[in-house]
Amino acid sequence: MKRDSGPHALNPMRWRVKFLIPSSQATGVATLEGDDAVALNRELARDGRVLLSARRVFGIGDVLPRVPRRFPVALFCEELKALLDAGLNLVQALDALRVNEQATGAGVVYARLLERVQQGKRFSLALEEDPVFPRVLVSAVRGSEHTSGIGGALGRYLDYHRRLDELRSRVISASIYPALVLGLGLVIVLFLLGYVVPRFATIYAEHATNLGLGTRAVLSLGQSVSQNAWIISIALALALYLLAHRLVRAAGGVPALDVLQRVRWLRAPVLDLERARIFETLSILLRGGFTLPYALDVARDVCLARRSATALDRVRGHVEAGGALHDALRKFDVGDEVATRLSAAGEESGDLAGAMQHVADHYGRRFSRTVERLTRVAEPVMLIVIGAVIGGIVLMMYMPIFDLATTVGR
């Protein structure tokens, strides 16, 4: 089963269904939410109804990008661990969570888990059959089932999730201020060009005033913006839609950062973030007793770029052929010199999981420092550039007035 690196969204589709009530042979129509006809039929069967037909209902929400409702995996692990530590067995804990969340979309997930466990399936297999749970969690639980330490596995996953969440939070917090500055600056510039500048152009057209080259250029640009306001508005709306769509996909665990890695000053932080995720995943899986090739296969799911996923495949092939991990990391450019030497030390000492954690911490620190440095440099540069653009437009508009006042004063 192919999985993404993050939890899947809980955004069911809406259907207009026609159903049959066998006891009275009556039919009816209703609007339900579900992923497919199987889910709809299961929902109707709870009330003794039979699905006859289903038609997808489309609305404005199907056109606009929606922030995905994601299953709270970390919260699930915290609550389940607390119940298990309190003395409840797995079935009792899952049933308590199901009852507590039965009115939400998460309650459906709890019900599916409980049903599978009651059928006698191992907990790791029950998790694996549901796509909302990442492979890292499934693997951590699978490794603990032989020692009856599910609570410990959940705790290790929570530590893993917390460290990765800290890295993601740094990215978000560092992006908020630049996004606000750029957005506000763009609005002000468009307002000046589309509303203020055309009115100055009318004044200058009525009064034969000698205009400088810069003023004529700004007036011409402002008239173009004013005359093509609808086209520019549609283009901006389309650009915002595409940006929102990309952000929503990233929030849903489908990031595509290959393009960002081509930007020279973004390549280093993106690589550091990705490698911190990779080695963090390797550490938690190796601590769970899994083989290195299997851990490399799972770590492939947390890659942020296709090139890195391909490189990890090559590292795995090298290790399966009997090669050393540190040689593969150096050969396929998956780690720097610090990472390769820490890996070599871990292989020599037998504590490869601890070495992988040290490597992840190394890249996490580098990423944090780079983001902080870029933020400190980018914020004043953006303010200077936007201030210069706005000030330049205003200055070009008022220069003829200053020249006229100087002439009259003489």
N, C-alpha and C positions, 0 to 999 in steps of 0.2 A: 504494500500500500504506500503510495507516494504521499509525502507530507511536506508541508511548508515548515519553516523554522519557527513560526509563531502560531498562536491559537487562531482557529478559523472563526470567521464572523458568523453570528447567529442572526442572519437576515433572511427568514423564510419568504417565499413568494406567495402572493395572494391568488386564490383560485375561486371561480364561480362554479360550484358543483351541483349536480343533480343526483339525488339519492333515492333509494327505495327502502320502505319500512316493511320487511317481510310479514310481520304479524298482521298488518292491516292491508297490505298490498297498495299502500298509499305512497305517493312520490312527493318530493319536496325539493326546494332550492335553498342553498346557503352559500355564504362566502367564508372560506377557511384559509388558513395559512399552512404551508407545507412545502417541502422540497420537491416532492414528486407524487405520482399517483399512489405509490405504495404507502407513503406517509399519510396521505388523505384517507385512503381506505382503512388504515389502522385507526385513525382518529374517529371515523364514522362508526367503526365496528364497536367502539366502546359503548355506544348508545344503541347497538343492535341495528344499525343502518348499513346499507350496502351502496357502494359507489356505482353510479350508472355512467356519468360523464363528468369531465372537468375541463374548464376553459380558463386559461391564464387571464388575470385581470391586471391591466397595465395602468399606472397612474403617474403623476408628476414625480413621485419618488423613484420611479424606475429610470427617469431621465437624468435627474440631478444626482451628482455624486453624494453618496451617503456615508457618514462615518460608521464603520461596521460595529455592530454590537458583538463584542468578542466575549467568549466564555472566560470567566475570571479564573484562570488556571491557578495563579498564585493564591488567591483567596480560598479556592477549593482545597489546595494542599494544606494551607494553614488550619482550616476548620477540621479537615479530616484528621490531621496529625493531632490536634487538640483532643478530639473525641477518642482517638485510639490511645493516646497517653492517659486519658481519664479512665480507661478500663473497658470501653465498649469494644466488641468485636467488629470486624469489617462490615458485616451485613447490617448490624445495628447502627453503625455510624453512617453508612450510606442511606439507610432508610430515614434517619433523623434529618440528614441534609435534604433528602427528597421532599419530605413533608414541609420543611422550613422554606423551600424554594419552589413549591409546586405551582405557585401562581406566576412564575417568571419563566423565561426561556431556558434558564439554567436547570429548572426542575425536570425538564424533558431529558437532559443529559444525565442527571442523577438517576432518573427512573431507568434509563437504558443500562447504566452501569449496574444498578442493583439487580435488574433482571438477569444480566449475564452472570453475575457472581452467584446468584441463587441457583442458576443452572449448573453450577459446579465448575465454571471456568476460573482459571487463575486471574488475579487482579490485573496483572500486566497484560494478559490477553484481552481482558475486558476494556482496558484503556486503549490498547492498540487498535481495536475494532472501531473506535470512535475517532474521527479525524480532528476533533477539537483539541486533542492532547498531543503535544510535541513528542518526537521520538526520544528526546533526552529524558523526559520524565518516564516514558514507558521503559526505557532501558535501565534507568536507576531503580525503578520498582522491580523489574525482572531480576536484577542482580541481587536484590535484598530478599527475595522470596525464599531462597534456600536457607537463609539464616533467620527467617521470621522477623525481620527488622524493617517492615514497611514504614513505620514512623521515622526511623533513621533515614531511609531513602528520601522521604518527603522533606525532611529537614535539610538534607544535602541539596536537593533541588531548589528549595527556597533560598538557600545561600547563593546558589548559582544564579537564580533568577534575580536576586537582589543586586548582585554585582553587575549583571548586564543592564538592569534597569537604571542603575546609577550612571552608566555610560550614556544610555539613551536620554536620560534627563539632562545631562550636560549639553547634548546636541540641541534639545528643544529649548532650553533656557538661553543658549547662546544664539539661537535663531530668532527669538521673539523680537528683541530690540531692533536688529537690522531690518526685519520684515516691516515693523511699524514705521521706521524712518523712511524706507523706500516707498511704502504705500502712501504715506502722508506727503512725501515730496512729489510723487507722481501726480497726486490729486491737485496739489497747489500749482504745479507746472501746467497741467492741462487746463485748470481754471484760468490762469493768466493768459495762456495762448488762445483758448477758445472763447473767453468772455471779455477780458480786460483789453488785450491787444487789439482786437477788431474795433473797439470804441476809440482807442487812440488813433487807429488808422483813419477813421472817419474824420476826426478832428484835424489831423494833419492833411487830409485830402482837401478839406475846405479852406485851409490856410496854406498857402504856398510857402512851405518852410523847407529850407535846405536840410535834407536828411543824410546822416552818415551811412556808411556801408553796413555797419552793425545794426542800426535801427531799421534800415530797409530789409535786411535779412530776417529780423524778428517779426516785422510787420507781415512780410510775405509768408512766413511760417504760421503766424497766428491766423491769417486769412485762410490758409489751406486747412488748418485744424477746424476753423469755424465752418467752412464750406463742406467739409467731409466729416462732420460730427457723428453722423449715424454710422458711417463706415468704421470710424475709429472706435466708437462705442461697441459695435459688434465684435471688432477684432479684440478689444480688451476683454469683453465678456467671454469670448472663446478662449483667450489665453488664461483667464482666471479659472474657467471650467477645466481646462487641461491640467493646470497646476493643482487644483483641488482634487481632480481624479488621480493624479500621481501621488499626492499626499495620502489620499485614502487608501490606495494600493499599498503604499509603504506602511501605513498604520495596520493594514491587514496582514503584514508579513510578506509582501511581495515587492521588496525593494529592488531597484535596478540601478546600481551605482557604477556601471561600467563607464558611462559618460563622464561622471564626476572624476573618475580616476584618470581621465585624459587631461583634466585641468591641473597644471603643474603644481599650483599652490594648495590644491585640495587633495592631491594624490597621497601625501604622507598621512594626514589624519584619517582618511578613509581606510587606508591599509592598516593603520594601527588599531582602529576600531574593529575591523574585520578579524584581524589576528588575535585580538583580545577575546573575541567571541569564540574563535576556533579553539584556542588553547584552553580556555575555560571549559569548553565542552569535552575536550580530551581528558582534562583533569578529573571531572566528575565521573566519567565513564570508566576510566582506569581505576579509580578508587572503588568503583562498584564491582571490580573483578573481571571486566570485559577485556578481550584481546585488543591489541593496538589496531589491527586492520579493521575490526568492527567499529572501534571508536573513531577512526578516520572516516569511515563510511557515514556515521551519524553526524560527525562534524561538518561534512559536506553540506548538510541541510541548513547550516547557519551562515554559510558564505553569502556575502553581499554582492558578489560579482561572478559572472560565469567563468572568467579566467581563473579565479582562485579555486572554484570547484573543480575545474580541469586539473589544476596543479595538485590538489589533494588526491585526486584519482591516481595521478602518477606517483605520488608519495606512497599511497597504499600499495600500488603494484610493486614498488621498490622494496617495501617492507615485507610483503608476502613472498618475494623472491629471496628473502634472507638478508637483505641489506639493513644497515643501521638507520635509525630514524634521523639522527643528526646529519648523516650524509645526504639523505633524501631531502631534508629541509634546505640544505645549502645548494644541492644540485638543482632543485626545482624552484628556488627563490621563494620559499614559503616563510622564511624567517631570516632575521639578521644574524650577525655574529654572536650577539648575546644569547639569542634563542638557540642557536646550534650548539653553543658551548654548554648552556644549561641542560639541553637535551642529552648531550654526551655524558655530562656528569650524572644525570638521572639514570641513564642506561648502565653506567658503570657501578653506581651505588645500589641499583635495584629499586629506587624510589622514583620511577618515571612520572607517577601521578603528581608527586610533590614538585618535581621539576617543571611539569606542565603548568602548575599553578603559579610558580614563580615567573614563568614566561608570560602568562596571561596578565599578572600584576605589572610586569615590565611594560607591556604594550598599553595597559590601562593608564599607567602613569604618563607615558609618552603622549597618549591621546589627550589626556586632561590638560597637560602643559601646552600642547599645540593649540587646542581649542581656546584656552585662556589667552594665549599670545595673539591668535588671530582676532579674537574679539576685541582685545585692547587696541589693535591696529586698525581694524575695519571700522569700528564705530566712529572715531574722529575723522577718518578719511571720508566716510559716507556723508557725515555732517558737512564737511568742507566742500565736497563736490556738489551736494544738493544745494547748500547755501550759495555757492558760486553760480550755479545755474539760475536759481531764483533771483539772486541779486543782479546777475547780468541782464536778465530780461527786464527787470524794473529799471535798471540804469539806462539801458538802451531806449526805453520808452520816455524817460524824463530828460535825456540829453538834449533833444531839440528844444524843450522848454527852457532849460538852463541857458542854451545858446541864445534863444530869443530874449530872455530876461537880461542877459549880458548886453545884447545889442541895444535894447531899449534904454538900459542904464547909461549907455554912452551918449 
